[in-house]
Amino acid sequence: MSIGCPDLHQPMPTTAPDLFSNDYLSVTTSPRARNAFLKRVTHMPLVFGSGGSRLLTGNKDTHTDFEARITDFFGGPGCIASTAALFNSGYDANLAFWSTIPQKGDAVVFDEFVHASTRDGMAASPLKSLGALYAFKHNSVLSFRERVQQVLQAHPNIANGQGMLFVAVETLYSMEGDYAPLLQLLDAVDELIPKGCAHVMVDEAHTSSLFGPDGRGLLSALGLQGRVHTVLHTFSKGWGMSGAAILTSPLVRRYLVLYSRPLLYTTSLPHAHICGLNTVFDYLAGPDGNALRDRLRKMCNYFEQILETALRHVPPDLLSLLHREIPADYPSKVFSPIFPLISRSPKLLEEFLRPLGYAVTAIPYPTVPRGKEQIRVVLHAGNTEEELDEFVARLLQWVTMMEADEERRQEAPEDNAHPPERAKL
Ligand SMILES: Cc1ncc(COP(=O)(O)O)c(C=O)c1O
């Protein structure tokens, strides 16, 4: 990764409000969640490490009880993905699924922007050397349909029931802040792929806890649980912890438990960690969670409004909000808490904001294509309107400085031979 070549010796600044982490519901700073955790953990007989992998001594009742809880929560009536397998991270879970489940004779059609963990899993799968991995253009239903048709022609065994066509998509893409057109993609699956020959895997990393009843996720909000075969819920974003669960069929879970290396060859989560997970599920899967979800939506609407006004007269290449597609067939309550701010100078913007205490990271070329260089702002339930006003004012201050700098250089063209390394602050 080439984001600023960090050596990680310095912590991120924390003195300004959090406008960048994945802690969407501000769980990590909630005194209520903290106190509930401390109360609960006191009564636990074991708090430290589990002592081994799930297959050895690390399969304690702490783990099996939590997995049963997650199975009940995410895998209720109407879900095809009805059984949970617990992983130490979302990265491990994707790696496990994609390296283990698709087999020779199968093929994968995936959105070109799926997360690195899905890519790494596919790279470790036998399908990689067999040339059976097919990307489609990000969020393009047309490209998806073309790919599926191409795959069915190239792999006639799939339509004959001798292989499976896997589909890999996410609900909300974290760099673009846009949503997959899930209903249209699933309609295309039903229309093009013979019944029983498709396996759709949806990564809910950025929507788990934010949508659906009690935070069950976007698929639940859209009523799509009966059309998706495997779902990834990470606990590292909105749930404010880390770890993940794959919800899937009992057969696929059995394969994962028997063969997936990220589950077999690592020590399972410590007891205190699972205590934390139970605490945040108690906190967010109820009225407190509903209030936080509502609050986050309000903050997002407010931020979008003030940003739009503030950036109206700013040259788009200097600073603009990337258009974030939310499919027209999604309920109006669905919003995106991710705001990619496109700028030709994201590093200069980072250098301006960091000393003010913002934990911002520029995402420059070549991490993203030219024209998509950005800083990525993420909103949280704990943000306030005043914090957002202040941040937008800072953005405009930077814009004014950049424009003044540009003007100066136009008036004194000899300076252009040595353009400033950074905006004068
Ligand atoms: C879409 C997606 N899937 C999986 C992961 C990995 O999750 P974790 O951070 O829990 O390992 C991430 C993390 O950024 C992600 O964005």
The ligand as an SDF file (V2000), in Angstrom:
LIG
                    3D

 16 16  0  0  0  0  0  0  0  0999 V2000
  -15.4280   -4.7460    2.6760 C   0  0  0  0  0  0  0  0  0  0  0  0
  -14.4920   -5.2320    3.7290 C   0  0  0  0  0  0  0  0  0  0  0  0
  -14.4330   -6.5480    3.9850 N   0  0  0  0  0  0  0  0  0  0  0  0
  -13.6030   -7.0350    4.9190 C   0  0  0  0  0  0  0  0  0  0  0  0
  -12.7850   -6.2020    5.6500 C   0  0  0  0  0  0  0  0  0  0  0  0
  -11.8620   -6.7690    6.6770 C   0  0  0  0  0  0  0  0  0  0  0  0
  -12.4410   -6.6050    7.9390 O   0  0  0  0  0  0  0  0  0  0  0  0
  -11.5670   -6.5510    9.2710 P   0  0  0  0  0  0  0  0  0  0  0  0
  -11.0760   -5.1730    9.4370 O   0  0  0  0  0  0  0  0  0  0  0  0
  -12.5590   -6.9850   10.3160 O   0  0  0  0  0  0  0  0  0  0  0  0
  -10.4640   -7.5500    9.1350 O   0  0  0  0  0  0  0  0  0  0  0  0
  -12.8330   -4.8300    5.4290 C   0  0  0  0  0  0  0  0  0  0  0  0
  -11.9670   -3.9220    6.2150 C   0  0  0  0  0  0  0  0  0  0  0  0
  -11.6990   -2.8110    5.9290 O   0  0  0  0  0  0  0  0  0  0  0  0
  -13.6960   -4.3250    4.4370 C   0  0  0  0  0  0  0  0  0  0  0  0
  -13.7700   -3.0170    4.1720 O   0  0  0  0  0  0  0  0  0  0  0  0
  1  2  1  0
  2  3  1  0
  2 15  2  0
  3  4  2  0
  4  5  1  0
  5  6  1  0
  5 12  2  0
  6  7  1  0
  7  8  1  0
  8  9  2  0
  8 10  1  0
  8 11  1  0
 12 13  1  0
 12 15  1  0
 13 14  2  0
 15 16  1  0
M  END
$$$$
